[in-house]
Amino acid sequence: MAVMQPLWELHEVSKAFPGVQALDRVSLNIFPGEVHALLGENGSGKSTLAKCLTGAHQPDMGSILKDGEPVTLSHPLEARAHGVAAIYQEFSLVPALTVAENVYLGRPMRSPRLGLLDWDGMRHSTSQVLGQLAMAISPDAVVRDLSVAEQQLVEIAKAVSLDSTLLIMDEPTAALGLGETRRLLALVRDLAAQGKAILYISHRLDEVFRVADRVTVLKDGVVVGSGMAHDITMDDVVRMMVGLEIDQHYPKQRNARPEVCLEVRDLRTENGVNGVSFDVHVGEVLGLGGMVGSGRTEIARALFGLDRPTAGEVRLYGVPLHFSSPADAIRAGVGLVPENRKADGLFYNFEGPPNITISRLRDVLVGPFLKLARERQVAKAYVEKLSITPSALTRSVQYLSGGNQQKVMIARWLYAKARLLILDEPTQGIDIGAKLDVYRVINELTSQGIGIILISSDYPELLAMSDRIAVVRDGRIVRVAPAQEMTEHELLSLASGANGESVKGGARLMIRRGDGPGFPRERRDGWATQE
């Protein structure tokens, strides 16, 4: 029986940056028709390896082969000519251009007769690619008017349109909800069936085990494990990455108290919130589940004063709230960690201290002047309290990992003395170790009596870390129930409106049961099962 030739090979590839050995003699094979998952914590070398394949970095040692022949990828255009396309977590779109213009940016289609730009051809071709993604996005839509999830799909459409033979996907589902994720994973399998090789990088292990044929794990720039996906368990991967058992993924503490922190009654906005009512108790995590576009983020915007209510009532500790702006919400004790931390949450050109103190700037002012020593002292205390990297005190937050960026935003609201904190996709695009840090911070906040609204498209995370779940669909809450009384299957069915629809192809996930409620389907051996 003939052995299949790898389409791409990395042989003993090393790459170093000042003070960092990013890759250390990494060898990797990628076969046509294969989804090869590349896993590891932030800083493990995944992105550096991907950039070596895209021509953004050149290896210091080792070789890259295509179809068994050595190739030199000295520039991204050269990699593209060899059939390499990449989708990164950080968007590379031009917001002011249309979808079609972004898809064909730098390689416009031209009329064969006159040589003029073929706008109709580009629009038609873009529509065909978007059709494969099962998304009704107009090729004439301006990118800045699209949601984060739709922009991610435009990135994917752009890469697919290149007719590449190797597609590198770096966190392609980070901004997608469950429905969009399932469609994307189906598309990935379809592309592999067409013979494309796919290098798939993700922190969401459940989706990796749904879609991957092969798994390779990096740690500190070294391959620590590789094999066929069906021969490796999720627990194996977690141990290789961070040295933890999978049951330690969700270290949930039950800190909810009987007292009510937030009361929302018949809340409505012009932005799609349609008669929402719910309570949040002191020290409770209320999870908001639903599809992207269901109204979860719109509820958060209304509670933070970004969208004005047209009807309804909101009370915080019994006091009616009338927010006309986020400043009113902050003064009342409401904080928001937004979904898009880059665009909406952080001042990327500033270091950690001003990002933390901005929510209560008056306390670090002397008259009209900023007291830098006091600002740094405040920030240092929160850096230590939340285990933020010390470099956040002196480096721009754009250079911090996603997990450290999230903790900087949480520090901001702790400093502002928030009594209610809204976390919108707080673990999106961060690795397992950073997720654990965020979960521990959630436990610390609830132990202090802070109420939390957790919005997450990661349903195992939502079920494990919430005390109660409120399912949102079409701007309404269709059910509120204790987390331990709801399964992932039921959550998906309620969120999609497809009663009885089964969740197929999901990896089996074992979670250690905590001391209180919040986990589905207890078994006699003390474990809970999610599928």
MOFENCOR-V327653 format. One record per residue. N is the residue number from 1. RES is the residue in one letter. SS is DSSP state (2 for helix, 1 for strand, 0 for the rest). Layout:
N;RES;SS
N;RES;SS
//
This chain:
1;M;0
2;A;0
3;V;0
4;M;0
5;Q;0
6;P;0
7;L;0
8;W;1
9;E;1
10;L;1
11;H;1
12;E;1
13;V;1
14;S;1
15;K;1
16;A;1
17;F;1
18;P;0
19;G;0
20;V;1
21;Q;1
22;A;1
23;L;1
24;D;1
25;R;1
26;V;1
27;S;1
28;L;1
29;N;1
30;I;1
31;F;0
32;P;0
33;G;0
34;E;0
35;V;1
36;H;1
37;A;1
38;L;1
39;L;1
40;G;0
41;E;0
42;N;0
43;G;0
44;S;0
45;G;0
46;K;2
47;S;2
48;T;2
49;L;2
50;A;2
51;K;2
52;C;2
53;L;2
54;T;2
55;G;0
56;A;0
57;H;0
58;Q;0
59;P;0
60;D;0
61;M;1
62;G;1
63;S;1
64;I;1
65;L;1
66;K;1
67;D;0
68;G;0
69;E;1
70;P;1
71;V;1
72;T;0
73;L;0
74;S;0
75;H;0
76;P;2
77;L;2
78;E;2
79;A;2
80;R;2
81;A;2
82;H;0
83;G;0
84;V;1
85;A;1
86;A;1
87;I;1
88;Y;0
89;Q;0
90;E;0
91;F;0
92;S;0
93;L;0
94;V;0
95;P;0
96;A;0
97;L;0
98;T;1
99;V;2
100;A;2
101;E;2
102;N;2
103;V;2
104;Y;0
105;L;0
106;G;0
107;R;0
108;P;0
109;M;0
110;R;1
111;S;0
112;P;0
113;R;0
114;L;0
115;G;0
116;L;0
117;L;1
118;D;0
119;W;2
120;D;2
121;G;2
122;M;2
123;R;2
124;H;2
125;S;2
126;T;2
127;S;2
128;Q;2
129;V;2
130;L;2
131;G;2
132;Q;2
133;L;0
134;A;0
135;M;0
136;A;0
137;I;0
138;S;0
139;P;0
140;D;0
141;A;0
142;V;1
143;V;2
144;R;2
145;D;2
146;L;0
147;S;0
148;V;2
149;A;2
150;E;2
151;Q;2
152;Q;2
153;L;2
154;V;2
155;E;2
156;I;2
157;A;2
158;K;2
159;A;2
160;V;2
161;S;0
162;L;0
163;D;0
164;S;0
165;T;0
166;L;1
167;L;1
168;I;1
169;M;1
170;D;1
171;E;0
172;P;0
173;T;0
174;A;0
175;A;0
176;L;0
177;G;0
178;L;2
179;G;2
180;E;2
181;T;2
182;R;2
183;R;2
184;L;2
185;L;2
186;A;2
187;L;2
188;V;2
189;R;2
190;D;2
191;L;2
192;A;2
193;A;2
194;Q;0
195;G;0
196;K;0
197;A;1
198;I;1
199;L;1
200;Y;1
201;I;1
202;S;0
203;H;0
204;R;0
205;L;2
206;D;2
207;E;2
208;V;2
209;F;2
210;R;2
211;V;2
212;A;0
213;D;0
214;R;1
215;V;1
216;T;1
217;V;1
218;L;1
219;K;1
220;D;0
221;G;0
222;V;1
223;V;1
224;V;1
225;G;1
226;S;1
227;G;1
228;M;1
229;A;2
230;H;2
231;D;2
232;I;0
233;T;0
234;M;2
235;D;2
236;D;2
237;V;2
238;V;2
239;R;2
240;M;2
241;M;2
242;V;2
243;G;0
244;L;0
245;E;0
246;I;2
247;D;2
248;Q;2
249;H;0
250;Y;0
251;P;0
252;K;0
253;Q;0
254;R;0
255;N;0
256;A;0
257;R;0
258;P;0
259;E;0
260;V;1
261;C;1
262;L;1
263;E;1
264;V;1
265;R;1
266;D;1
267;L;1
268;R;1
269;T;1
270;E;0
271;N;0
272;G;0
273;V;0
274;N;1
275;G;1
276;V;1
277;S;1
278;F;1
279;D;1
280;V;1
281;H;1
282;V;0
283;G;0
284;E;0
285;V;1
286;L;1
287;G;1
288;L;1
289;G;1
290;G;0
291;M;0
292;V;0
293;G;0
294;S;0
295;G;0
296;R;2
297;T;2
298;E;2
299;I;2
300;A;2
301;R;2
302;A;2
303;L;2
304;F;0
305;G;0
306;L;0
307;D;0
308;R;0
309;P;1
310;T;1
311;A;1
312;G;1
313;E;1
314;V;1
315;R;1
316;L;1
317;Y;0
318;G;0
319;V;1
320;P;1
321;L;0
322;H;0
323;F;0
324;S;0
325;S;0
326;P;2
327;A;2
328;D;2
329;A;2
330;I;2
331;R;2
332;A;2
333;G;0
334;V;1
335;G;1
336;L;1
337;V;1
338;P;0
339;E;0
340;N;0
341;R;2
342;K;2
343;A;2
344;D;2
345;G;2
346;L;0
347;F;0
348;Y;0
349;N;0
350;F;0
351;E;1
352;G;2
353;P;2
354;P;2
355;N;2
356;I;2
357;T;2
358;I;2
359;S;2
360;R;2
361;L;2
362;R;2
363;D;2
364;V;2
365;L;1
366;V;1
367;G;0
368;P;0
369;F;1
370;L;1
371;K;0
372;L;2
373;A;2
374;R;2
375;E;2
376;R;2
377;Q;2
378;V;2
379;A;2
380;K;2
381;A;2
382;Y;2
383;V;2
384;E;2
385;K;2
386;L;0
387;S;0
388;I;0
389;T;0
390;P;2
391;S;2
392;A;2
393;L;2
394;T;0
395;R;0
396;S;1
397;V;2
398;Q;2
399;Y;2
400;L;0
401;S;0
402;G;2
403;G;2
404;N;2
405;Q;2
406;Q;2
407;K;2
408;V;2
409;M;2
410;I;2
411;A;2
412;R;2
413;W;2
414;L;2
415;Y;2
416;A;0
417;K;0
418;A;0
419;R;0
420;L;1
421;L;1
422;I;1
423;L;1
424;D;1
425;E;0
426;P;0
427;T;0
428;Q;0
429;G;0
430;I;0
431;D;0
432;I;2
433;G;2
434;A;2
435;K;2
436;L;2
437;D;2
438;V;2
439;Y;2
440;R;2
441;V;2
442;I;2
443;N;2
444;E;2
445;L;2
446;T;2
447;S;2
448;Q;0
449;G;0
450;I;0
451;G;1
452;I;1
453;I;1
454;L;1
455;I;1
456;S;0
457;S;0
458;D;0
459;Y;2
460;P;2
461;E;2
462;L;2
463;L;2
464;A;2
465;M;2
466;S;0
467;D;0
468;R;1
469;I;1
470;A;1
471;V;1
472;V;1
473;R;1
474;D;0
475;G;0
476;R;1
477;I;1
478;V;1
479;R;1
480;V;1
481;A;1
482;P;1
483;A;2
484;Q;2
485;E;2
486;M;0
487;T;0
488;E;2
489;H;2
490;E;2
491;L;2
492;L;2
493;S;2
494;L;2
495;A;2
496;S;2
497;G;0
498;A;0
499;N;0
500;G;0
501;E;0
502;S;0
503;V;0
504;K;0
505;G;0
506;G;0
507;A;0
508;R;0
509;L;1
510;M;1
511;I;1
512;R;1
513;R;0
514;G;0
515;D;0
516;G;0
517;P;0
518;G;0
519;F;0
520;P;0
521;R;0
522;E;1
523;R;0
524;R;0
525;D;0
526;G;0
527;W;1
528;A;1
529;T;1
530;Q;1
531;E;0
//
